[in-house]
Amino acid sequence: MKCVFCEIVSGNMPCHKVWEDENFLAFLSIFPNTEGVTVIIPKKHYSSYVFDLPRNI
C-alpha cells in the first residue's frame, strides 16, 4: 500500500487544501473531531515516528 500522504501530495488523492509551500501542505481533515481541523504534512516522505524526524522539520 502506498503512503496516503504521498498520494495527497502528488495529487493522486483529493484534499481540501488550505495552504501550501515548497516543503509543506496543509489540508482539512476528512474526519475532524472539531470543525476546521487542519492536517499539516511535509511533502517529503518520512517513514519513521514523528519524534525521530530531523529537528528542522
CHARMM internal coordinates of N, CA and C (Angstrom, degrees):
IC EDIT
DIST 1 N 1 CA 1.4499
DIST 1 CA 1 C 1.5303
ANGL 1 N 1 CA 1 C 109.60
DIST 1 C 2 N 1.2949
ANGL 1 CA 1 C 2 N 116.50
DIHE 1 N 1 CA 1 C 2 N 135.79
DIST 2 N 2 CA 1.4556
ANGL 1 C 2 N 2 CA 121.31
DIHE 1 CA 1 C 2 N 2 CA 178.17
DIST 2 CA 2 C 1.5246
ANGL 2 N 2 CA 2 C 109.97
DIHE 1 C 2 N 2 CA 2 C -77.68
DIST 2 C 3 N 1.3126
ANGL 2 CA 2 C 3 N 115.21
DIHE 2 N 2 CA 2 C 3 N 157.82
DIST 3 N 3 CA 1.4636
ANGL 2 C 3 N 3 CA 121.69
DIHE 2 CA 2 C 3 N 3 CA 177.94
DIST 3 CA 3 C 1.5317
ANGL 3 N 3 CA 3 C 109.23
DIHE 2 C 3 N 3 CA 3 C -68.21
DIST 3 C 4 N 1.3135
ANGL 3 CA 3 C 4 N 117.31
DIHE 3 N 3 CA 3 C 4 N 124.68
DIST 4 N 4 CA 1.4639
ANGL 3 C 4 N 4 CA 121.74
DIHE 3 CA 3 C 4 N 4 CA -178.14
DIST 4 CA 4 C 1.5260
ANGL 4 N 4 CA 4 C 111.04
DIHE 3 C 4 N 4 CA 4 C -61.29
DIST 4 C 5 N 1.3185
ANGL 4 CA 4 C 5 N 117.14
DIHE 4 N 4 CA 4 C 5 N -35.54
DIST 5 N 5 CA 1.4626
ANGL 4 C 5 N 5 CA 119.66
DIHE 4 CA 4 C 5 N 5 CA -179.79
DIST 5 CA 5 C 1.5231
ANGL 5 N 5 CA 5 C 111.62
DIHE 4 C 5 N 5 CA 5 C -70.79
DIST 5 C 6 N 1.3323
ANGL 5 CA 5 C 6 N 117.22
DIHE 5 N 5 CA 5 C 6 N -37.11
DIST 6 N 6 CA 1.4725
ANGL 5 C 6 N 6 CA 120.46
DIHE 5 CA 5 C 6 N 6 CA 175.48
DIST 6 CA 6 C 1.5255
ANGL 6 N 6 CA 6 C 110.12
DIHE 5 C 6 N 6 CA 6 C -64.27
DIST 6 C 7 N 1.3199
ANGL 6 CA 6 C 7 N 117.06
DIHE 6 N 6 CA 6 C 7 N -36.49
DIST 7 N 7 CA 1.4629
ANGL 6 C 7 N 7 CA 121.23
DIHE 6 CA 6 C 7 N 7 CA 177.87
DIST 7 CA 7 C 1.5326
ANGL 7 N 7 CA 7 C 110.94
DIHE 6 C 7 N 7 CA 7 C -65.83
DIST 7 C 8 N 1.3190
ANGL 7 CA 7 C 8 N 116.96
DIHE 7 N 7 CA 7 C 8 N -37.93
DIST 8 N 8 CA 1.4669
ANGL 7 C 8 N 8 CA 120.89
DIHE 7 CA 7 C 8 N 8 CA 177.45
DIST 8 CA 8 C 1.5205
ANGL 8 N 8 CA 8 C 110.19
DIHE 7 C 8 N 8 CA 8 C -67.70
DIST 8 C 9 N 1.3382
ANGL 8 CA 8 C 9 N 117.14
DIHE 8 N 8 CA 8 C 9 N -46.64
DIST 9 N 9 CA 1.4720
ANGL 8 C 9 N 9 CA 121.40
DIHE 8 CA 8 C 9 N 9 CA -179.93
DIST 9 CA 9 C 1.5246
ANGL 9 N 9 CA 9 C 111.06
DIHE 8 C 9 N 9 CA 9 C -59.89
DIST 9 C 10 N 1.3386
ANGL 9 CA 9 C 10 N 117.13
DIHE 9 N 9 CA 9 C 10 N -40.19
DIST 10 N 10 CA 1.4691
ANGL 9 C 10 N 10 CA 120.66
DIHE 9 CA 9 C 10 N 10 CA -177.94
DIST 10 CA 10 C 1.5238
ANGL 10 N 10 CA 10 C 113.06
DIHE 9 C 10 N 10 CA 10 C -76.58
DIST 10 C 11 N 1.3346
ANGL 10 CA 10 C 11 N 117.01
DIHE 10 N 10 CA 10 C 11 N -10.62
DIST 11 N 11 CA 1.4589
ANGL 10 C 11 N 11 CA 120.62
DIHE 10 CA 10 C 11 N 11 CA 179.92
DIST 11 CA 11 C 1.5141
ANGL 11 N 11 CA 11 C 114.00
DIHE 10 C 11 N 11 CA 11 C 89.20
DIST 11 C 12 N 1.3420
ANGL 11 CA 11 C 12 N 117.24
DIHE 11 N 11 CA 11 C 12 N 4.59
DIST 12 N 12 CA 1.4659
ANGL 11 C 12 N 12 CA 121.09
DIHE 11 CA 11 C 12 N 12 CA 178.75
DIST 12 CA 12 C 1.5255
ANGL 12 N 12 CA 12 C 112.96
DIHE 11 C 12 N 12 CA 12 C -77.73
DIST 12 C 13 N 1.3310
ANGL 12 CA 12 C 13 N 117.30
DIHE 12 N 12 CA 12 C 13 N -19.80
DIST 13 N 13 CA 1.4637
ANGL 12 C 13 N 13 CA 122.37
DIHE 12 CA 12 C 13 N 13 CA 174.72
DIST 13 CA 13 C 1.5216
ANGL 13 N 13 CA 13 C 107.50
DIHE 12 C 13 N 13 CA 13 C -121.19
DIST 13 C 14 N 1.3167
ANGL 13 CA 13 C 14 N 117.69
DIHE 13 N 13 CA 13 C 14 N 137.89
DIST 14 N 14 CA 1.4671
ANGL 13 C 14 N 14 CA 119.94
DIHE 13 CA 13 C 14 N 14 CA -178.95
DIST 14 CA 14 C 1.5278
ANGL 14 N 14 CA 14 C 111.87
DIHE 13 C 14 N 14 CA 14 C -74.10
DIST 14 C 15 N 1.3116
ANGL 14 CA 14 C 15 N 115.22
DIHE 14 N 14 CA 14 C 15 N 154.96
DIST 15 N 15 CA 1.4638
ANGL 14 C 15 N 15 CA 121.08
DIHE 14 CA 14 C 15 N 15 CA 173.53
DIST 15 CA 15 C 1.5228
ANGL 15 N 15 CA 15 C 108.21
DIHE 14 C 15 N 15 CA 15 C -154.90
DIST 15 C 16 N 1.3114
ANGL 15 CA 15 C 16 N 115.56
DIHE 15 N 15 CA 15 C 16 N 162.44
DIST 16 N 16 CA 1.4666
ANGL 15 C 16 N 16 CA 121.49
DIHE 15 CA 15 C 16 N 16 CA 175.20
DIST 16 CA 16 C 1.5294
ANGL 16 N 16 CA 16 C 106.87
DIHE 15 C 16 N 16 CA 16 C -97.45
DIST 16 C 17 N 1.3273
ANGL 16 CA 16 C 17 N 115.28
DIHE 16 N 16 CA 16 C 17 N 87.37
DIST 17 N 17 CA 1.4576
ANGL 16 C 17 N 17 CA 123.09
DIHE 16 CA 16 C 17 N 17 CA -175.13
DIST 17 CA 17 C 1.5275
ANGL 17 N 17 CA 17 C 110.48
DIHE 16 C 17 N 17 CA 17 C -68.41
DIST 17 C 18 N 1.3418
ANGL 17 CA 17 C 18 N 115.80
DIHE 17 N 17 CA 17 C 18 N 131.99
DIST 18 N 18 CA 1.4597
ANGL 17 C 18 N 18 CA 119.96
DIHE 17 CA 17 C 18 N 18 CA 176.89
DIST 18 CA 18 C 1.5249
ANGL 18 N 18 CA 18 C 112.25
DIHE 17 C 18 N 18 CA 18 C -114.18
DIST 18 C 19 N 1.3370
ANGL 18 CA 18 C 19 N 117.18
DIHE 18 N 18 CA 18 C 19 N -17.80
DIST 19 N 19 CA 1.4568
ANGL 18 C 19 N 19 CA 120.75
DIHE 18 CA 18 C 19 N 19 CA 179.61
DIST 19 CA 19 C 1.5210
ANGL 19 N 19 CA 19 C 108.84
DIHE 18 C 19 N 19 CA 19 C -166.24
DIST 19 C 20 N 1.3400
ANGL 19 CA 19 C 20 N 115.36
DIHE 19 N 19 CA 19 C 20 N 149.56
DIST 20 N 20 CA 1.4607
ANGL 19 C 20 N 20 CA 120.03
DIHE 19 CA 19 C 20 N 20 CA 179.26
DIST 20 CA 20 C 1.5224
ANGL 20 N 20 CA 20 C 109.10
DIHE 19 C 20 N 20 CA 20 C -158.98
DIST 20 C 21 N 1.3336
ANGL 20 CA 20 C 21 N 115.43
DIHE 20 N 20 CA 20 C 21 N 141.11
DIST 21 N 21 CA 1.4558
ANGL 20 C 21 N 21 CA 120.39
DIHE 20 CA 20 C 21 N 21 CA 168.22
DIST 21 CA 21 C 1.5226
ANGL 21 N 21 CA 21 C 107.03
DIHE 20 C 21 N 21 CA 21 C -136.04
DIST 21 C 22 N 1.3172
ANGL 21 CA 21 C 22 N 118.34
DIHE 21 N 21 CA 21 C 22 N -166.21
DIST 22 N 22 CA 1.4677
ANGL 21 C 22 N 22 CA 119.37
DIHE 21 CA 21 C 22 N 22 CA -174.09
DIST 22 CA 22 C 1.5248
ANGL 22 N 22 CA 22 C 113.26
DIHE 21 C 22 N 22 CA 22 C -70.11
DIST 22 C 23 N 1.3460
ANGL 22 CA 22 C 23 N 118.29
DIHE 22 N 22 CA 22 C 23 N -19.45
DIST 23 N 23 CA 1.4650
ANGL 22 C 23 N 23 CA 121.15
DIHE 22 CA 22 C 23 N 23 CA -176.50
DIST 23 CA 23 C 1.5234
ANGL 23 N 23 CA 23 C 115.77
DIHE 22 C 23 N 23 CA 23 C -114.59
DIST 23 C 24 N 1.3311
ANGL 23 CA 23 C 24 N 117.69
DIHE 23 N 23 CA 23 C 24 N -20.76
DIST 24 N 24 CA 1.4609
ANGL 23 C 24 N 24 CA 120.65
DIHE 23 CA 23 C 24 N 24 CA -173.92
DIST 24 CA 24 C 1.5200
ANGL 24 N 24 CA 24 C 112.05
DIHE 23 C 24 N 24 CA 24 C -135.40
DIST 24 C 25 N 1.3327
ANGL 24 CA 24 C 25 N 115.03
DIHE 24 N 24 CA 24 C 25 N 158.78
DIST 25 N 25 CA 1.4555
ANGL 24 C 25 N 25 CA 122.59
DIHE 24 CA 24 C 25 N 25 CA 178.08
DIST 25 CA 25 C 1.5254
ANGL 25 N 25 CA 25 C 107.94
DIHE 24 C 25 N 25 CA 25 C -136.11
DIST 25 C 26 N 1.3199
ANGL 25 CA 25 C 26 N 117.18
DIHE 25 N 25 CA 25 C 26 N 135.61
DIST 26 N 26 CA 1.4631
ANGL 25 C 26 N 26 CA 122.31
DIHE 25 CA 25 C 26 N 26 CA 176.62
DIST 26 CA 26 C 1.5206
ANGL 26 N 26 CA 26 C 108.30
DIHE 25 C 26 N 26 CA 26 C -122.22
DIST 26 C 27 N 1.3414
ANGL 26 CA 26 C 27 N 116.16
DIHE 26 N 26 CA 26 C 27 N 133.96
DIST 27 N 27 CA 1.4591
ANGL 26 C 27 N 27 CA 121.06
DIHE 26 CA 26 C 27 N 27 CA -178.93
DIST 27 CA 27 C 1.5208
ANGL 27 N 27 CA 27 C 109.73
DIHE 26 C 27 N 27 CA 27 C -147.20
DIST 27 C 28 N 1.3275
ANGL 27 CA 27 C 28 N 115.64
DIHE 27 N 27 CA 27 C 28 N 158.58
DIST 28 N 28 CA 1.4630
ANGL 27 C 28 N 28 CA 120.60
DIHE 27 CA 27 C 28 N 28 CA 179.58
DIST 28 CA 28 C 1.5219
ANGL 28 N 28 CA 28 C 110.27
DIHE 27 C 28 N 28 CA 28 C -72.10
DIST 28 C 29 N 1.3268
ANGL 28 CA 28 C 29 N 115.74
DIHE 28 N 28 CA 28 C 29 N 139.36
DIST 29 N 29 CA 1.4597
ANGL 28 C 29 N 29 CA 121.54
DIHE 28 CA 28 C 29 N 29 CA 177.78
DIST 29 CA 29 C 1.5260
ANGL 29 N 29 CA 29 C 109.99
DIHE 28 C 29 N 29 CA 29 C -68.07
DIST 29 C 30 N 1.3365
ANGL 29 CA 29 C 30 N 116.57
DIHE 29 N 29 CA 29 C 30 N 141.92
DIST 30 N 30 CA 1.4687
ANGL 29 C 30 N 30 CA 119.21
DIHE 29 CA 29 C 30 N 30 CA 176.43
DIST 30 CA 30 C 1.5295
ANGL 30 N 30 CA 30 C 111.47
DIHE 29 C 30 N 30 CA 30 C -83.10
DIST 30 C 31 N 1.3388
ANGL 30 CA 30 C 31 N 117.78
DIHE 30 N 30 CA 30 C 31 N -12.82
DIST 31 N 31 CA 1.4585
ANGL 30 C 31 N 31 CA 122.65
DIHE 30 CA 30 C 31 N 31 CA 176.84
DIST 31 CA 31 C 1.5287
ANGL 31 N 31 CA 31 C 109.85
DIHE 30 C 31 N 31 CA 31 C -128.94
DIST 31 C 32 N 1.3282
ANGL 31 CA 31 C 32 N 118.04
DIHE 31 N 31 CA 31 C 32 N 62.61
DIST 32 N 32 CA 1.4682
ANGL 31 C 32 N 32 CA 119.31
DIHE 31 CA 31 C 32 N 32 CA -176.64
DIST 32 CA 32 C 1.5255
ANGL 32 N 32 CA 32 C 111.96
DIHE 31 C 32 N 32 CA 32 C -74.30
DIST 32 C 33 N 1.3330
ANGL 32 CA 32 C 33 N 116.13
DIHE 32 N 32 CA 32 C 33 N 143.07
DIST 33 N 33 CA 1.4655
ANGL 32 C 33 N 33 CA 119.22
DIHE 32 CA 32 C 33 N 33 CA 172.57
DIST 33 CA 33 C 1.5280
ANGL 33 N 33 CA 33 C 110.02
DIHE 32 C 33 N 33 CA 33 C -89.06
DIST 33 C 34 N 1.3291
ANGL 33 CA 33 C 34 N 116.06
DIHE 33 N 33 CA 33 C 34 N -11.44
DIST 34 N 34 CA 1.4577
ANGL 33 C 34 N 34 CA 124.06
DIHE 33 CA 33 C 34 N 34 CA 175.79
DIST 34 CA 34 C 1.5212
ANGL 34 N 34 CA 34 C 107.18
DIHE 33 C 34 N 34 CA 34 C -144.06
DIST 34 C 35 N 1.3176
ANGL 34 CA 34 C 35 N 117.53
DIHE 34 N 34 CA 34 C 35 N 143.09
DIST 35 N 35 CA 1.4585
ANGL 34 C 35 N 35 CA 121.01
DIHE 34 CA 34 C 35 N 35 CA -179.89
DIST 35 CA 35 C 1.5294
ANGL 35 N 35 CA 35 C 111.08
DIHE 34 C 35 N 35 CA 35 C -56.26
DIST 35 C 36 N 1.3203
ANGL 35 CA 35 C 36 N 116.39
DIHE 35 N 35 CA 35 C 36 N 131.42
DIST 36 N 36 CA 1.4585
ANGL 35 C 36 N 36 CA 121.47
DIHE 35 CA 35 C 36 N 36 CA 175.69
DIST 36 CA 36 C 1.5143
ANGL 36 N 36 CA 36 C 115.50
DIHE 35 C 36 N 36 CA 36 C 91.37
DIST 36 C 37 N 1.3424
ANGL 36 CA 36 C 37 N 118.01
DIHE 36 N 36 CA 36 C 37 N 6.51
DIST 37 N 37 CA 1.4675
ANGL 36 C 37 N 37 CA 119.68
DIHE 36 CA 36 C 37 N 37 CA 179.07
DIST 37 CA 37 C 1.5240
ANGL 37 N 37 CA 37 C 109.10
DIHE 36 C 37 N 37 CA 37 C -58.15
DIST 37 C 38 N 1.3262
ANGL 37 CA 37 C 38 N 115.92
DIHE 37 N 37 CA 37 C 38 N 127.11
DIST 38 N 38 CA 1.4562
ANGL 37 C 38 N 38 CA 122.03
DIHE 37 CA 37 C 38 N 38 CA -176.01
DIST 38 CA 38 C 1.5207
ANGL 38 N 38 CA 38 C 110.32
DIHE 37 C 38 N 38 CA 38 C -115.64
DIST 38 C 39 N 1.3185
ANGL 38 CA 38 C 39 N 116.11
DIHE 38 N 38 CA 38 C 39 N 136.00
DIST 39 N 39 CA 1.4585
ANGL 38 C 39 N 39 CA 123.40
DIHE 38 CA 38 C 39 N 39 CA 177.60
DIST 39 CA 39 C 1.5234
ANGL 39 N 39 CA 39 C 107.26
DIHE 38 C 39 N 39 CA 39 C -101.74
DIST 39 C 40 N 1.3242
ANGL 39 CA 39 C 40 N 117.18
DIHE 39 N 39 CA 39 C 40 N 130.32
DIST 40 N 40 CA 1.4650
ANGL 39 C 40 N 40 CA 122.17
DIHE 39 CA 39 C 40 N 40 CA 177.77
DIST 40 CA 40 C 1.5218
ANGL 40 N 40 CA 40 C 107.58
DIHE 39 C 40 N 40 CA 40 C -117.73
DIST 40 C 41 N 1.3430
ANGL 40 CA 40 C 41 N 115.90
DIHE 40 N 40 CA 40 C 41 N 124.32
DIST 41 N 41 CA 1.4626
ANGL 40 C 41 N 41 CA 120.40
DIHE 40 CA 40 C 41 N 41 CA -177.13
DIST 41 CA 41 C 1.5278
ANGL 41 N 41 CA 41 C 110.60
DIHE 40 C 41 N 41 CA 41 C -130.88
DIST 41 C 42 N 1.3462
ANGL 41 CA 41 C 42 N 116.12
DIHE 41 N 41 CA 41 C 42 N 151.16
DIST 42 N 42 CA 1.4631
ANGL 41 C 42 N 42 CA 118.51
DIHE 41 CA 41 C 42 N 42 CA 171.26
DIST 42 CA 42 C 1.5224
ANGL 42 N 42 CA 42 C 108.76
DIHE 41 C 42 N 42 CA 42 C -75.33
DIST 42 C 43 N 1.3137
ANGL 42 CA 42 C 43 N 117.40
DIHE 42 N 42 CA 42 C 43 N 147.81
DIST 43 N 43 CA 1.4656
ANGL 42 C 43 N 43 CA 120.52
DIHE 42 CA 42 C 43 N 43 CA 178.49
DIST 43 CA 43 C 1.5278
ANGL 43 N 43 CA 43 C 111.67
DIHE 42 C 43 N 43 CA 43 C -74.65
DIST 43 C 44 N 1.3227
ANGL 43 CA 43 C 44 N 116.61
DIHE 43 N 43 CA 43 C 44 N -23.97
DIST 44 N 44 CA 1.4602
ANGL 43 C 44 N 44 CA 120.79
DIHE 43 CA 43 C 44 N 44 CA 177.06
DIST 44 CA 44 C 1.5250
ANGL 44 N 44 CA 44 C 108.35
DIHE 43 C 44 N 44 CA 44 C -81.73
DIST 44 C 45 N 1.3282
ANGL 44 CA 44 C 45 N 117.03
DIHE 44 N 44 CA 44 C 45 N 136.87
DIST 45 N 45 CA 1.4607
ANGL 44 C 45 N 45 CA 121.79
DIHE 44 CA 44 C 45 N 45 CA -179.75
DIST 45 CA 45 C 1.5251
ANGL 45 N 45 CA 45 C 110.88
DIHE 44 C 45 N 45 CA 45 C -73.55
DIST 45 C 46 N 1.3218
ANGL 45 CA 45 C 46 N 116.52
DIHE 45 N 45 CA 45 C 46 N 131.06
DIST 46 N 46 CA 1.4623
ANGL 45 C 46 N 46 CA 123.40
DIHE 45 CA 45 C 46 N 46 CA 171.88
DIST 46 CA 46 C 1.5179
ANGL 46 N 46 CA 46 C 106.47
DIHE 45 C 46 N 46 CA 46 C -125.50
DIST 46 C 47 N 1.3210
ANGL 46 CA 46 C 47 N 116.83
DIHE 46 N 46 CA 46 C 47 N 126.20
DIST 47 N 47 CA 1.4645
ANGL 46 C 47 N 47 CA 119.48
DIHE 46 CA 46 C 47 N 47 CA -176.56
DIST 47 CA 47 C 1.5210
ANGL 47 N 47 CA 47 C 112.83
DIHE 46 C 47 N 47 CA 47 C -94.20
DIST 47 C 48 N 1.3303
ANGL 47 CA 47 C 48 N 117.94
DIHE 47 N 47 CA 47 C 48 N -5.52
DIST 48 N 48 CA 1.4530
ANGL 47 C 48 N 48 CA 120.13
DIHE 47 CA 47 C 48 N 48 CA -175.45
DIST 48 CA 48 C 1.5279
ANGL 48 N 48 CA 48 C 112.47
DIHE 47 C 48 N 48 CA 48 C -98.36
DIST 48 C 49 N 1.2913
ANGL 48 CA 48 C 49 N 114.29
DIHE 48 N 48 CA 48 C 49 N 173.56
DIST 49 N 49 CA 1.4596
ANGL 48 C 49 N 49 CA 123.80
DIHE 48 CA 48 C 49 N 49 CA -179.93
DIST 49 CA 49 C 1.5257
ANGL 49 N 49 CA 49 C 111.03
DIHE 48 C 49 N 49 CA 49 C -61.34
DIST 49 C 50 N 1.3042
ANGL 49 CA 49 C 50 N 117.31
DIHE 49 N 49 CA 49 C 50 N 146.26
DIST 50 N 50 CA 1.4661
ANGL 49 C 50 N 50 CA 122.94
DIHE 49 CA 49 C 50 N 50 CA -173.83
DIST 50 CA 50 C 1.5323
ANGL 50 N 50 CA 50 C 112.95
DIHE 49 C 50 N 50 CA 50 C -55.44
DIST 50 C 51 N 1.3108
ANGL 50 CA 50 C 51 N 118.90
DIHE 50 N 50 CA 50 C 51 N -35.92
DIST 51 N 51 CA 1.4604
ANGL 50 C 51 N 51 CA 120.53
DIHE 50 CA 50 C 51 N 51 CA -178.08
DIST 51 CA 51 C 1.5236
ANGL 51 N 51 CA 51 C 112.73
DIHE 50 C 51 N 51 CA 51 C -78.52
DIST 51 C 52 N 1.3330
ANGL 51 CA 51 C 52 N 117.54
DIHE 51 N 51 CA 51 C 52 N -6.17
DIST 52 N 52 CA 1.4574
ANGL 51 C 52 N 52 CA 121.77
DIHE 51 CA 51 C 52 N 52 CA 175.70
DIST 52 CA 52 C 1.5208
ANGL 52 N 52 CA 52 C 112.21
DIHE 51 C 52 N 52 CA 52 C -95.81
DIST 52 C 53 N 1.3211
ANGL 52 CA 52 C 53 N 117.91
DIHE 52 N 52 CA 52 C 53 N 0.60
DIST 53 N 53 CA 1.4635
ANGL 52 C 53 N 53 CA 121.56
DIHE 52 CA 52 C 53 N 53 CA -179.49
DIST 53 CA 53 C 1.5245
ANGL 53 N 53 CA 53 C 110.67
DIHE 52 C 53 N 53 CA 53 C -71.97
DIST 53 C 54 N 1.3304
ANGL 53 CA 53 C 54 N 117.19
DIHE 53 N 53 CA 53 C 54 N 155.39
DIST 54 N 54 CA 1.4644
ANGL 53 C 54 N 54 CA 119.84
DIHE 53 CA 53 C 54 N 54 CA 175.52
DIST 54 CA 54 C 1.5350
ANGL 54 N 54 CA 54 C 110.53
DIHE 53 C 54 N 54 CA 54 C -57.80
DIST 54 C 55 N 1.3067
ANGL 54 CA 54 C 55 N 117.19
DIHE 54 N 54 CA 54 C 55 N 148.64
DIST 55 N 55 CA 1.4750
ANGL 54 C 55 N 55 CA 121.92
DIHE 54 CA 54 C 55 N 55 CA -176.29
DIST 55 CA 55 C 1.5198
ANGL 55 N 55 CA 55 C 112.99
DIHE 54 C 55 N 55 CA 55 C -62.62
DIST 55 C 56 N 1.3363
ANGL 55 CA 55 C 56 N 118.07
DIHE 55 N 55 CA 55 C 56 N -27.46
DIST 56 N 56 CA 1.4673
ANGL 55 C 56 N 56 CA 120.27
DIHE 55 CA 55 C 56 N 56 CA -177.01
DIST 56 CA 56 C 1.5227
ANGL 56 N 56 CA 56 C 113.12
DIHE 55 C 56 N 56 CA 56 C -79.98
DIST 56 C 57 N 1.3036
ANGL 56 CA 56 C 57 N 118.60
DIHE 56 N 56 CA 56 C 57 N 1.09
DIST 57 N 57 CA 1.4686
ANGL 56 C 57 N 57 CA 121.48
DIHE 56 CA 56 C 57 N 57 CA 179.14
DIST 57 CA 57 C 1.4747
ANGL 57 N 57 CA 57 C 108.21
DIHE 56 C 57 N 57 CA 57 C -86.07
END
COOR INIT
IC SEED 1 N 1 CA 1 C
IC BUILD
